[in-house]
Structure formats: structure tokens, C-alpha cells
Amino acid sequence: MSISAFTGVFTQQEALPEVAQQAALAQLASGRLHRYNTVEGETAETVLLEQEFAEYMGAKYCLACTSGGYALHIGLLALGLEKGEAVMTNAYTLSPVPGAIVNAGGVPVLVEITDDLVLDLEDLVLKIEQSGAKKLMLSHMRGYLVDMTALMAICDQHGVDVIEDCAHTMGASWNGIKSGKFGKIACYSTQTYKHINSGEGGLIISDDEDIIAKCVLHSGSYMLYETHTAAPSAEVFERHKYITPNFSGRMDNLRAAILRPQLANLDQSIERWNKRYHIIAECFKQSDVIVYGQRSDAEYFVGSSLQFRLPTFSVQQMLDYVAACNELGVVVKWFGEQAPKGYTSNHHSWQYINPQPCPKTDKTLSTLCDIRIPLTFTEADCQHISEILCYCAEFINQQEQ
Ligand SMILES: Cc1ncc(COP(=O)(O)O)c(C=O)c1O
């Protein structure tokens, strides 16, 4: 192949900002890592993070916890999920999403996606009617936002509560409204590959005082909930404190300390991601083989990863394409792969739920590729990557002819 290989590492995130490193050292020096271990007059880093995230989101309440999946789990319980109750979710998402539904005692009902990688609203109506589900765990998978105005109209009309999985949309918005402000609850992840990085971690926001009080109690607040400032008053907790089990999943002060400076920089990071995303997407415009998801003008997204399809390719061509890109140093994930690989799986491998035919989703996934765009890549790196992606697509396409 007459193109030079790329040597960057797709899983290498940036070092944490100096100020975050200093904050971590200060926290370690204090020895007070547990969120409820404070001295007189001290506000825990975890409490400050919750206040700052609530402010960033324009939300009334916020809780920090151990992971995005944990946030989804206790969020569903706080919404009043009953054992065996149906919960709709996207047929295209990652495994912690159906996992959280099952963990909470729910039964996942898969809703098809469109070629543009968002929930198929016609199928949503059908699934509401068929299953009678009153809850939707809406996964903004890979940062694609469905028409939120239309979706909320459908859910409101049918009395369906929405819990937003914003693992890939922290900082994104629809018509100027931040992703996470549409549903009753929104859940975020701060795992290493997300938009702010604490290794592991999760955040929940809600404007509903009873919901967030239940989340705080579930997360393991014991009777120390009054130290939470992005939370409702003690009377609200009185209503729930004897009947809400402790599912221990608190965030610690060390993680909160390193997240706060990253949150302060989030909007600048998003600009840097989007610059890189657009360099790659621009190059795709010259390819007859590659198609990438159309995005609405109403959507402000975070280009921390990029998805594209090769709609004319067979299974063998997809395998050859992924192998060719990999040979040239570009790690491409393929959602049509039969066996789950690394972080990537599709609904066929979630065999702990009832199998559900999703032909439309399967067709889309059969030629869907995915790459990460870490901020350690320069703009020149992104140009190089895009050339390899297009070169390999042309190469495999021509081999077939
Ligand atoms: C779409 C989606 N939702 C939820 C999660 C769960 O986040 P966490 O890994 O913090 O549990 C992930 C994690 O990768 C994800 O990709």
C-alpha cells in the first residue's frame, strides 16, 4: 500500500491538567478521601463537584457516584421501577445500558435505530404500544441526539418517563438545550474515555427533589445527606430515608478533585474535539464509498469519536477494510462484527435479555465503523487518519471490481 502508516495510539488520553494533578496531591496529603470525612468548615471536593456540575447543566440537583452504569441503575430505581417492568432502550448502545436495566430488575425492550444512528421514533411508538412500557432509557449513543422535541412530545403523550444516558453527550445540546435537560434524570460517565476523566465515575442530575433524594440515599449517604448542597432539604429525605436501601456507590474526594478542573475546561476541550472531527469528516466528502451520519442543525455535538458506514460493502469487505486500516495503524471498530470485541458489542451478544429482532438496526450496524478521536492527536494526525480511512475504502472497493 502506498501510504504511510499512522503511529499514534487511539487509547492514549491527555495528561490531566497540572492544576488537577496538584489538587490530587493536596487531597492525598489530607488523607480525607471519603466524601463524608471533612474537618470543621471544610467543603468536600465531591460536594463542590456536584455544585459545579449542577451549575454547568442548569440543573437543580446533582449526585456524584462510582460510574455511569451505576448512575443508570439507581436512576431507574429512583424513578420507581418495579421488578419485571419493561424499560425501552436503543437497540444500538453499549452493554452497560441493558446491563443497568437488568441490574435494576427491569426487562429491556429494544427500539430500532435509523441510518443516522438515532432512535427510530416510529418504532418507539410501536414499542410503547406493544410493550406498554412507561420508561425509556434513551442512550445518546456515540453522541448522536435524536430530534428531542419530537421524542419528548411522543413520551409526554404516552406518559413515558425518560432517563437520559448522556455518557457520550456531556456538553452537547439540542436547540440550545443541554443534553440531559430533557428527561426526568440524566446520567453521565467520567470513565477515562469520556469527556472528563477520573478513571471511573458517574454523575446524575435531576430537577425532581424526590428522585435525587432517593439517588443520594441509594448511593450510600447513610444519614449524612445534609452535607450535600446540590440536593433538596432534609424534609424531602425524611420521606425516603427508612425505605431506600443503601447500594453503596459513592464518589470519593480524589476523583472529584481531578474532575473539577477538567469540568472548568470542558467547553474548550469540546472545541478541540470538534476541530479534529471535522478534519476527518471533511475528507469523507471526497469518498464515493464512505457515508457518515447526517446531523441536524439543531444538534451541537461533541466529536470525541466518529462513526461512518460503507453501505455497499459485504461482510468480507468489512473484515478486509478493518484489517487494512489496522495494518496502517488506524484502529477501526466494526459494530457488525458477530462476536463482541473489546468494548464493542451489539444486541445479539446480550444473551441475558430476550432476543428481539431488530432488522433495521442490524442493517445499519452491518456496515458501521467507529473510531476514537483522543485529544492527544494533532490536527495533522487527523488529516493522516482520514487519508488512511479513505484510501483503504477505495482500495477494498476496487479489489472487488
Ligand atoms: C453509552 C454508554 N452508556 C453508559 C456507559 C457506562 O459508563 P461507565 O463505564 O462509567 O459505567 C458507557 C460506558 O462506556 C457507555 O458507553
The ligand as a Gaussian input file, in Angstrom:
#p B3LYP/6-31G(d) Opt

LIG

0 1
 C      -23.283000       4.580000      26.013000
 C      -22.759000       4.288000      27.381000
 N      -23.593000       4.367000      28.426000
 C      -23.176000       4.100000      29.676000
 C      -21.886000       3.752000      29.939000
 C      -21.495000       3.410000      31.335000
 O      -20.481000       4.178000      31.845000
 P      -19.444000       3.589000      32.928000
 O      -18.364000       2.886000      32.183000
 O      -18.970000       4.818000      33.644000
 O      -20.219000       2.680000      33.802000
 C      -20.965000       3.675000      28.893000
 C      -19.554000       3.316000      29.132000
 O      -18.766000       3.073000      28.270000
 C      -21.410000       3.950000      27.575000
 O      -20.573000       3.891000      26.535000

